[in-house]
Amino acid sequence: MKFDRGTGYWTFCTLFELDAEPESQREHWYRVTPYIAEFWCTVSNVPFFLVAWHYGCWQLWLAAIASVLSHAIPKQFLLTVDKCGVLLVLSKLVFHHTVLFHHPWVILLVGMTFAINVLDTHLARQFGWTWPHIVWHVSSATVAAVVLDKLA
């Protein structure tokens, strides 16, 4: 395992029994504060909230909340909720697929975001790097803003 699992406020929480799987861990737990396991990954969700607020996108609000919770409280159940949040946002894109026909370059942006996510997974597992996940959060929020702007 590339990241250590320090103890913090949520370590002994019995609300959700299982800790998140080591493969999903993106930084050392509780290094910055004992209340947030993956501090920088949690904070890097701010762009999602800003974009969700600006465009009034409830799906992105829910995804941002799910991501914050899964990084702050590293439990397997919340990681699953986080993935459901991503699927919810992607379902909005699928539902409004016509934006891709009118602006095909958006497909390239979505593809780049997917590639960043794959790279993030590889670099976190192989080298224990945190910053690619932060880049993924920021780039995904940026792409969400572009897509939502085209839907407006």
C-alpha positions as CSV (number, residue, x, y, z in Angstrom):
1,M,0.0,0.0,0.0
2,K,1.4,3.4,-1.0
3,F,-0.6,5.5,1.5
4,D,-0.7,5.0,5.2
5,R,-4.0,4.8,7.1
6,G,-3.5,7.0,10.1
7,T,-6.2,7.2,12.8
8,G,-8.6,10.1,13.0
9,Y,-12.1,10.9,14.1
10,W,-13.8,8.6,11.6
11,T,-11.5,5.6,12.2
12,F,-13.6,4.0,14.9
13,C,-17.0,5.3,13.6
14,T,-19.5,2.4,13.5
15,L,-22.0,4.2,11.3
16,F,-20.4,2.6,8.2
17,E,-18.4,-0.5,9.2
18,L,-16.0,-1.1,6.3
19,D,-13.1,1.2,5.5
20,A,-12.6,2.1,1.9
21,E,-10.5,-0.3,-0.1
22,P,-6.8,0.5,-0.3
23,E,-7.1,0.8,-4.1
24,S,-9.4,3.7,-3.8
25,Q,-7.2,5.6,-1.3
26,R,-5.7,8.8,-2.8
27,E,-3.7,10.3,0.1
28,H,-2.4,9.6,3.6
29,W,-5.3,9.6,6.0
30,Y,-5.7,12.4,8.6
31,R,-2.4,14.1,7.9
32,V,-3.8,17.6,7.9
33,T,-6.7,17.3,10.4
34,P,-8.1,14.4,12.5
35,Y,-11.6,15.2,11.1
36,I,-10.9,14.8,7.4
37,A,-9.1,11.6,6.2
38,E,-8.1,12.8,2.7
39,F,-7.9,16.6,3.2
40,W,-6.6,17.7,-0.2
41,C,-9.0,15.5,-2.1
42,T,-11.9,16.8,0.0
43,V,-11.0,20.4,-0.5
44,S,-10.4,20.0,-4.2
45,N,-14.2,19.4,-4.6
46,V,-14.8,23.1,-4.2
47,P,-14.9,23.7,-8.0
48,F,-17.8,21.2,-8.2
49,F,-19.8,23.2,-5.7
50,L,-19.1,26.4,-7.5
51,V,-20.2,25.0,-10.9
52,A,-23.3,23.4,-9.4
53,W,-24.3,26.7,-7.7
54,H,-23.6,28.8,-10.9
55,Y,-25.6,26.5,-13.1
56,G,-28.2,25.3,-10.6
57,C,-27.4,21.7,-11.4
58,W,-28.7,19.4,-8.6
59,Q,-27.0,16.4,-10.0
60,L,-23.6,18.0,-9.7
61,W,-24.5,19.2,-6.1
62,L,-25.3,15.6,-5.1
63,A,-22.1,14.3,-6.8
64,A,-20.0,17.0,-5.0
65,I,-21.5,16.2,-1.6
66,A,-20.9,12.5,-2.2
67,S,-17.3,13.1,-3.2
68,V,-16.6,15.3,-0.2
69,L,-18.1,12.7,2.1
70,S,-16.2,9.8,0.6
71,H,-12.9,11.6,0.9
72,A,-13.5,13.0,4.4
73,I,-15.0,9.8,5.8
74,P,-13.2,6.9,4.1
75,K,-15.9,4.2,4.3
76,Q,-16.7,1.7,1.5
77,F,-20.4,2.7,1.6
78,L,-19.6,6.3,0.9
79,L,-17.2,5.4,-1.9
80,T,-20.1,3.6,-3.5
81,V,-22.3,6.7,-3.0
82,D,-19.5,8.8,-4.6
83,K,-19.5,6.5,-7.7
84,C,-23.3,6.8,-7.9
85,G,-22.9,10.6,-7.9
86,V,-20.5,10.4,-10.9
87,L,-23.0,8.2,-12.7
88,L,-25.8,10.7,-11.9
89,V,-23.8,13.5,-13.6
90,L,-22.9,11.2,-16.5
91,S,-26.6,10.4,-16.9
92,K,-27.3,14.1,-17.3
93,L,-24.8,14.2,-20.2
94,V,-26.4,11.1,-21.8
95,F,-29.9,12.6,-21.4
96,H,-28.7,15.8,-23.1
97,H,-26.6,14.0,-25.7
98,T,-27.6,16.5,-28.4
99,V,-25.0,18.9,-27.0
100,L,-22.4,16.4,-28.2
101,F,-23.8,16.6,-31.7
102,H,-23.9,20.4,-31.8
103,H,-20.5,20.7,-30.1
104,P,-18.5,17.5,-30.9
105,W,-15.3,19.0,-29.4
106,V,-17.0,18.5,-26.0
107,I,-16.5,14.7,-26.6
108,L,-12.7,15.4,-26.6
109,L,-13.0,17.2,-23.3
110,V,-15.0,14.4,-21.7
111,G,-12.4,11.9,-23.1
112,M,-9.6,13.9,-21.6
113,T,-11.2,13.9,-18.3
114,F,-11.7,10.1,-18.5
115,A,-8.0,9.7,-19.4
116,I,-7.0,11.9,-16.4
117,N,-9.1,9.6,-14.2
118,V,-7.4,6.5,-15.5
119,L,-3.9,8.1,-15.1
120,D,-4.9,9.2,-11.6
121,T,-5.8,5.6,-10.6
122,H,-2.5,4.3,-12.0
123,L,-0.3,6.9,-10.4
124,A,-2.0,6.6,-7.0
125,R,-1.7,2.8,-7.0
126,Q,1.8,2.6,-8.4
127,F,3.5,5.7,-6.9
128,G,1.2,7.0,-4.1
129,W,0.7,10.3,-5.9
130,T,-2.2,12.5,-4.7
131,W,-2.1,15.4,-7.1
132,P,-3.5,13.6,-10.1
133,H,-6.8,13.1,-8.2
134,I,-6.9,16.8,-7.4
135,V,-6.3,17.5,-11.1
136,W,-9.2,15.1,-11.9
137,H,-11.5,17.0,-9.6
138,V,-10.6,20.4,-11.1
139,S,-10.7,19.2,-14.7
140,S,-14.0,17.4,-14.2
141,A,-15.6,20.5,-12.7
142,T,-14.3,22.5,-15.6
143,V,-15.7,20.1,-18.2
144,A,-19.0,20.1,-16.3
145,A,-19.1,23.9,-16.5
146,V,-18.4,23.8,-20.3
147,V,-21.2,21.2,-20.8
148,L,-23.7,23.0,-18.6
149,D,-22.9,26.3,-20.4
150,K,-23.8,24.7,-23.7
151,L,-27.0,23.3,-22.2
152,A,-28.0,26.8,-21.0
